[in-house]
Amino acid sequence: MKVLVVADGHYYITPEGEVYADSVYDYNFYQRYLMTFDHVYAVIRATPISKAPSNKKKTSGNGISFLLLPQYQGPYQYLKKYVSIVKNVKKICSREDVECAIFRIPAATSNIVCKYFEKTHKPFGVEVVVDPWENFSPRASGNKIMLWIVRRSWTKFVKDMCLKAVGASYVTKSYLQEHYPPRVSVENCSCCFTENYSSVELADDLFAIPRNWTGEEKEFVISHVSNSFTGYEKGHLTLMDAIKKVNDKGYNVKVVFVGDGPLRKEFEEYAKRNGIDDKVTFTGRLANGNEVRKVIRNSDIFILPTLAEGLPRALLEAMAEGIPCLSSPTCGIPEVLEEEFLYDFADSEGFAKGIINFITHPERMKIASENNLNMAKKFSASILNSRRKQFYDKLKEYTENVSCKKYND
């Protein structure tokens, strides 16, 4: 059986048709769907490049074909190319060899393809990865009028699609389910289904051992991971403010930011303007997850001040390394971190206190390391792949039953 999968991201395509990504959507990601389905049609919008890049992840591979939409970036290009985009979407959705679909929502491409695929009456499932109501709150970066429109329209869309999909999975255990209930819980429909699993990939044999700190450390390193520097919602400025407060109190604390994007220069200038440029390192976008985890592994604390998330994979990866973590009480994060480690994404004073509370109490760091490892093991690859496969298998079974019924009718 062939499945249509829409996972919106930044893709790149060579003249030979090889596809690369600078996000999580590499070949290993799409390979998950091949646990159940014979072939994956991935719908993407890709930037043409002249040759294979050295700093991107290869997405192409056996069992995956790519269906291209016109390239666009941002709402204005989307509106400008809307007619062409819709034309291509309708053509893709009408393919006879596509029997069902899975959409990772909300996202610009996923939303529009899902909207038109739903009209074909073919079965589809959704993977809900973030809460648009929180993600596009008035505190988010961007045009406030556009945020108001997108917040309401995307929230309604996700609610509608969860009720129309035959199956809905979520990256949280309960948070997203409460705000965007699946069809099975509303209609009590025995043929529909739901599941929860994160997008993270934590190999069963790669978990660290609990860390120890002696109290003799003279320097502490903090890691922060955000793939794209396109806004302020991942708390870069908050964390730099916290670092300054901590160092001003006489401690020696540094931060390493992983990621890149249009705001990098502004962040670098912010560090320099506040006199902490010697305490701040920007790695740029790293080649693969192993390189990212190496940065996390070499740090003492992982911090992610964030406005909105589903359940951030970087946080779970840090927990799997046995790193004490601080983050924000948004969406699914309180499901994995206790309240004492959570601060509002703009609360630099709170994060500064959290850092000092860790580095002055090595026993607390050790306990946090042990607790984080135990929590992360609940997200091991074997556990999550089992849940994913159950979800995919149920979609396949539902599709086969629908096809059989149509044939008999």
Legacy VTK file of the C-alpha trace (Angstrom):
# vtk DataFile Version 3.0
C-alpha trace
ASCII
DATASET POLYDATA
POINTS 409 float
0.000 0.000 0.000
1.204 3.507 -0.870
0.754 6.364 1.576
0.919 10.113 1.091
2.925 11.844 3.840
3.135 15.593 4.314
5.769 16.790 6.787
6.393 20.461 6.127
9.993 21.609 6.393
12.875 23.209 4.538
13.906 20.915 1.698
16.490 21.248 -1.066
16.637 19.393 -4.385
19.563 18.817 -6.749
19.317 18.645 -10.573
19.508 14.848 -10.190
16.424 14.879 -7.985
18.152 14.117 -4.695
16.420 15.764 -1.750
18.025 17.123 1.419
16.705 18.795 4.552
18.121 20.948 7.315
15.494 19.766 9.806
14.491 16.403 11.259
12.963 15.240 8.003
15.809 13.087 6.714
15.581 9.569 5.288
15.435 7.983 8.754
12.318 10.004 9.489
10.421 8.865 6.388
11.687 5.327 6.790
9.424 4.987 9.841
6.371 4.872 7.583
7.922 2.007 5.625
7.492 -0.183 8.707
3.897 -0.563 7.485
3.538 0.876 3.999
5.183 -0.325 0.783
5.936 3.134 -0.541
5.858 6.730 0.687
4.909 9.716 -1.439
6.307 12.769 0.353
4.770 16.127 -0.571
7.355 18.897 -0.263
8.325 22.353 -1.442
12.039 22.394 -2.172
14.646 24.995 -3.013
16.723 24.052 -6.094
20.464 23.675 -5.444
23.293 22.948 -7.868
24.953 20.102 -5.941
24.638 17.969 -2.841
25.235 20.132 0.238
27.655 19.125 2.978
25.616 20.595 5.846
22.210 19.088 5.059
20.646 15.718 5.812
19.808 13.439 2.901
16.103 12.684 2.653
16.101 10.631 -0.552
16.195 6.854 -0.338
14.577 3.584 -1.295
10.824 3.496 -0.928
10.316 7.269 -1.033
9.172 9.437 -3.931
8.762 13.201 -3.808
5.810 15.179 -5.133
6.789 18.830 -5.531
4.717 21.907 -4.862
5.731 25.389 -6.049
8.389 26.780 -3.722
7.199 29.562 -1.443
8.281 31.100 1.833
6.023 33.052 4.139
2.367 34.071 3.807
2.888 36.662 1.072
4.608 34.263 -1.346
1.977 31.691 -0.433
-0.827 34.061 -1.430
1.017 35.101 -4.581
1.366 31.473 -5.723
-1.911 30.255 -4.247
-3.590 29.345 -7.555
-0.591 27.336 -8.717
-0.238 25.642 -5.323
-3.896 24.593 -5.239
-3.675 23.251 -8.793
-0.748 21.041 -7.834
-2.374 19.961 -4.576
-5.555 18.857 -6.339
-3.508 16.858 -8.839
-1.590 15.134 -6.049
-4.718 14.330 -4.049
-6.412 12.792 -7.092
-3.648 10.238 -7.712
-5.228 6.789 -7.958
-2.173 5.023 -6.549
-2.434 6.935 -3.254
-4.828 5.053 -0.988
-4.429 6.931 2.292
-2.458 9.784 3.839
-0.786 11.017 7.004
-0.442 14.729 7.748
1.791 16.311 10.366
-0.216 19.320 11.478
-0.305 22.234 11.814
2.000 23.478 9.040
1.394 25.537 5.919
1.827 22.753 3.354
0.269 20.031 5.498
-2.784 22.178 6.157
-3.626 22.876 2.530
-2.956 19.333 1.285
-4.985 17.887 4.157
-7.850 20.228 3.342
-8.102 18.995 -0.251
-7.310 15.349 0.484
-10.200 15.274 2.937
-12.530 16.065 0.029
-11.486 12.850 -1.756
-13.065 10.826 1.094
-9.973 8.635 1.259
-8.849 7.668 4.776
-6.236 9.813 6.451
-4.556 10.183 9.802
-3.026 13.226 11.459
0.045 13.604 13.654
-0.457 16.688 15.829
2.935 18.158 16.699
2.240 21.615 18.178
-0.544 23.761 19.603
-1.224 26.623 17.146
-3.145 28.574 19.806
0.044 28.866 21.862
2.449 28.957 18.926
0.821 32.045 17.406
-0.052 33.848 20.609
0.274 37.668 20.771
3.714 37.163 22.350
5.050 35.484 19.209
7.218 37.275 16.659
5.607 38.671 13.539
2.798 40.831 12.248
0.151 40.955 14.984
-2.769 40.988 12.560
-1.371 37.957 10.732
-0.757 36.195 14.043
-4.384 36.845 15.056
-5.660 35.379 11.776
-3.369 32.348 11.733
-3.914 31.588 15.419
-7.660 31.309 15.021
-7.782 29.693 11.595
-5.114 27.081 12.345
-6.607 26.241 15.736
-10.006 25.654 14.125
-8.379 23.651 11.335
-6.533 21.317 13.701
-9.701 20.753 15.743
-11.681 19.985 12.575
-9.089 17.630 11.095
-8.716 15.680 14.337
-12.461 15.065 14.210
-12.442 14.131 10.513
-9.335 11.916 10.524
-9.868 8.214 11.125
-6.854 8.310 13.419
-5.020 11.011 15.350
-1.655 10.762 17.069
-0.082 13.363 19.328
3.419 14.152 20.549
2.022 14.698 24.052
0.489 12.267 26.496
-2.565 14.394 27.283
-2.138 18.136 26.613
-2.846 18.237 22.867
-5.517 15.544 23.184
-7.478 17.730 25.596
-7.353 20.756 23.293
-7.767 18.868 19.997
-9.727 15.699 20.790
-9.618 12.789 18.326
-12.693 11.541 16.548
-12.681 8.282 18.502
-13.129 10.102 21.822
-15.923 12.355 20.554
-17.947 9.926 18.464
-16.986 6.772 20.387
-16.378 5.213 16.995
-14.837 1.749 17.364
-13.239 1.839 13.904
-11.303 5.057 14.651
-8.152 5.189 16.752
-5.629 7.368 18.544
-2.029 7.101 19.755
0.741 9.236 21.256
4.433 9.251 20.344
7.157 11.858 20.056
9.118 12.622 16.882
12.367 12.020 18.741
14.648 9.116 17.833
16.453 7.831 20.941
18.286 4.604 20.131
17.905 2.019 22.885
21.681 1.602 23.274
22.622 5.293 23.304
21.353 6.393 26.699
24.020 7.882 28.939
24.677 7.062 32.565
23.816 9.463 35.405
26.218 12.387 35.702
28.160 13.465 38.768
29.401 16.900 39.776
31.936 17.312 42.565
31.317 20.909 43.576
34.886 21.735 42.533
33.930 22.836 38.999
35.143 26.318 38.069
33.201 26.634 34.801
29.798 25.449 33.632
28.581 25.088 30.042
24.944 25.457 29.043
23.609 24.124 25.741
20.605 25.376 23.773
19.277 23.900 20.517
16.967 25.609 18.042
17.388 24.645 14.412
16.283 27.933 12.824
16.906 31.423 14.182
13.778 32.926 12.663
12.127 34.411 15.740
12.503 35.080 19.440
10.210 32.309 20.662
13.038 29.924 21.611
14.342 32.300 24.247
17.798 33.163 22.905
17.609 36.669 24.362
16.141 35.393 27.622
18.967 32.908 28.060
21.638 35.504 27.269
20.080 37.851 29.824
20.147 35.027 32.367
23.794 34.247 31.558
24.721 37.879 32.148
22.923 37.915 35.513
24.684 34.725 36.608
28.137 35.884 35.556
27.573 39.291 37.157
27.163 37.413 40.446
30.670 35.997 40.088
29.979 32.597 38.539
31.668 31.392 35.343
28.930 30.152 33.035
28.978 29.923 29.240
26.295 29.040 26.687
26.529 27.254 23.350
23.725 27.946 20.855
23.171 25.309 18.152
21.365 26.479 15.022
21.426 29.208 12.437
19.185 31.596 10.567
18.453 35.218 9.709
18.550 36.404 13.344
21.983 34.999 14.140
23.783 38.289 13.522
21.295 40.115 15.741
21.850 37.551 18.514
25.620 37.877 18.182
25.365 41.662 18.399
23.098 41.367 21.432
25.731 39.282 23.225
28.445 41.789 22.341
26.330 44.777 23.355
25.710 43.202 26.758
29.371 42.362 27.302
28.969 38.584 27.261
30.242 37.755 23.764
33.139 35.833 25.384
30.538 33.720 27.200
28.422 32.928 24.130
29.227 30.559 21.250
27.167 30.036 18.094
27.954 26.729 16.361
25.812 27.309 13.297
23.654 24.513 11.930
25.359 21.170 12.529
25.510 18.363 9.991
23.508 15.737 11.857
21.922 14.710 15.114
25.111 13.077 16.358
26.915 16.416 16.189
24.066 18.119 18.032
24.075 15.494 20.757
27.843 15.870 21.101
27.366 19.540 21.995
24.662 18.614 24.497
26.823 15.819 25.925
29.683 18.253 26.562
27.475 20.634 28.525
26.441 20.689 32.172
22.898 22.048 31.777
20.449 22.184 28.866
18.099 25.172 28.789
15.213 25.841 26.411
13.120 28.901 27.247
10.255 28.497 24.803
6.934 30.123 24.038
5.234 27.088 22.523
6.052 23.474 21.694
4.485 20.126 21.216
7.174 18.184 23.032
10.650 19.396 21.962
12.928 16.619 20.735
16.075 18.536 21.776
14.857 18.521 25.381
14.314 14.756 25.312
17.727 14.251 23.690
19.333 16.272 26.493
17.470 14.223 29.104
18.720 11.046 27.412
22.260 12.351 27.890
21.638 12.698 31.614
21.824 16.490 31.464
19.904 18.590 34.053
17.339 20.684 32.178
15.404 23.927 32.547
12.565 24.889 30.213
9.106 26.502 30.129
5.680 25.284 31.321
4.096 25.140 27.882
2.165 22.399 26.070
3.698 18.964 26.689
6.845 20.018 28.558
5.255 19.722 32.059
4.640 16.064 31.179
8.396 15.396 31.326
9.864 18.105 33.611
8.753 18.974 37.121
7.420 22.440 37.956
10.568 23.524 39.834
12.534 23.382 36.573
10.070 25.448 34.514
10.039 29.219 33.936
8.167 31.515 31.590
10.117 31.830 28.350
10.775 35.543 29.021
11.716 35.133 32.708
15.477 35.693 32.602
15.571 36.245 36.370
13.898 32.888 36.944
16.288 31.055 34.624
19.252 32.770 36.301
18.021 31.523 39.689
17.528 28.047 38.216
21.090 27.997 36.889
22.554 29.141 40.214
20.400 26.647 42.077
21.948 23.878 39.994
25.610 24.930 39.971
25.697 25.623 43.695
24.081 22.291 44.581
25.836 19.455 42.692
23.651 16.884 44.446
20.573 18.463 42.825
22.225 18.200 39.432
22.943 14.521 40.074
19.318 13.811 41.064
18.052 15.750 38.033
20.405 13.727 35.815
19.007 10.432 37.142
15.387 11.559 36.881
15.843 12.887 33.345
17.398 9.626 32.189
14.530 7.607 33.636
11.992 9.843 31.904
13.855 9.798 28.570
13.912 5.996 28.519
10.133 6.096 28.145
10.821 7.614 24.723
13.283 4.992 23.496
13.128 3.999 19.831
11.741 0.530 20.516
8.834 1.939 22.549
7.988 4.780 20.164
8.395 2.701 16.993
5.987 0.158 18.439
3.402 2.915 18.979
4.035 4.409 15.559
3.638 1.043 13.874
0.382 0.391 15.709
-0.940 3.709 14.418
0.230 3.077 10.847
-1.071 -0.511 10.911
-4.518 0.654 12.017
-4.627 3.208 9.206
-3.624 0.549 6.705
-6.217 -1.889 8.056
-8.930 0.766 7.953
-7.991 1.644 4.362
-8.051 -1.993 3.281
-11.488 -2.464 4.837
-12.829 0.641 3.097
-11.390 -0.511 -0.241
-12.881 -3.979 0.222
-16.280 -2.502 1.018
-16.206 -0.270 -2.064
-15.243 -3.232 -4.217
-18.062 -5.372 -2.862
-20.571 -2.553 -3.247
LINES 1 410
409 0 1 2 3 4 5 6 7 8 9 10 11 12 13 14 15 16 17 18 19 20 21 22 23 24 25 26 27 28 29 30 31 32 33 34 35 36 37 38 39 40 41 42 43 44 45 46 47 48 49 50 51 52 53 54 55 56 57 58 59 60 61 62 63 64 65 66 67 68 69 70 71 72 73 74 75 76 77 78 79 80 81 82 83 84 85 86 87 88 89 90 91 92 93 94 95 96 97 98 99 100 101 102 103 104 105 106 107 108 109 110 111 112 113 114 115 116 117 118 119 120 121 122 123 124 125 126 127 128 129 130 131 132 133 134 135 136 137 138 139 140 141 142 143 144 145 146 147 148 149 150 151 152 153 154 155 156 157 158 159 160 161 162 163 164 165 166 167 168 169 170 171 172 173 174 175 176 177 178 179 180 181 182 183 184 185 186 187 188 189 190 191 192 193 194 195 196 197 198 199 200 201 202 203 204 205 206 207 208 209 210 211 212 213 214 215 216 217 218 219 220 221 222 223 224 225 226 227 228 229 230 231 232 233 234 235 236 237 238 239 240 241 242 243 244 245 246 247 248 249 250 251 252 253 254 255 256 257 258 259 260 261 262 263 264 265 266 267 268 269 270 271 272 273 274 275 276 277 278 279 280 281 282 283 284 285 286 287 288 289 290 291 292 293 294 295 296 297 298 299 300 301 302 303 304 305 306 307 308 309 310 311 312 313 314 315 316 317 318 319 320 321 322 323 324 325 326 327 328 329 330 331 332 333 334 335 336 337 338 339 340 341 342 343 344 345 346 347 348 349 350 351 352 353 354 355 356 357 358 359 360 361 362 363 364 365 366 367 368 369 370 371 372 373 374 375 376 377 378 379 380 381 382 383 384 385 386 387 388 389 390 391 392 393 394 395 396 397 398 399 400 401 402 403 404 405 406 407 408
